[in-house]
């Protein structure tokens, strides 16, 4: 049985399209798989004229499917406990809440870039439409290294965040 050349061409084009779509879908899923799990930040390096390195003790990041959530305290030391938040001074409140970061939302992986869009965050600016954070990433075993290229406010110094997989 012979097929008409146009039918054969159509079937070939359809097959090729499905193959490309399947490979693209698998590649995107495989890229997101690099993030799957629960992570703990072990080091944050902030470049600049007065570079800083933090080794925060209190962090947790969870990536699943296309969603993420993270909470972090960006100081090496223990934050003070407020005796009474209603009467705390502005400096006391800043000491407790300033270094605390919390957000959750969606993420997308393209090549070696990951783009995060917060749905809920401590900072209202992070939740505005189009306010994304962009990082490059490298995964080596149970270590994930993110280098920030952009914050919701705009281009960023290349802050490097090293995470270790908890589970």
C-alpha positions, 0 to 999 in steps of 0.5 A: 500500500502506498501513501500519497506524498502529501499525506506522508509529508503531513504525517512526517511533519506532525511526527516531528512536531510531536517529537520536538514538543515531547523533548521540550516538555521533558527537558523543562520537567528535567530542569525543574527536577534539579530543584525538586526537594527541600533545601537549606541555605548554607552561604550567601555571598554579597559582592560590592565595595564591602563584600559580605558573606552570611552563613545563616542558620535558619533557612528553608526552601521548598521546590515542587512542580512549578511552585516554591516557598522559602523563609530565611533569616539573613544574619549569622547571629540570633535575632533578639526576642521582642518583649512586647511588639506593641511597645517595641521601638523602630530599631527593635522591630528592624532588628527582628523583622529586617533580616527575615525573608519570606515568599512563595510563588511559581518558578520557571526554568529556561536553560540555566536560568530560573525565574521566580514570581512571588505570589505572597511575600513579606515585601509587597514589591515582590508581589507586583505583576512582572516583579520577578527574580532571575538567577542562574543555577548550577547543581552538583550532587546535593548542592545547588548554587544560585547567582542572582541576576535580577531582583523585582527592583531591577538588575542585581549585583551577582549575589551567590546563594549556596543551598544544600539538599535536606530531602 
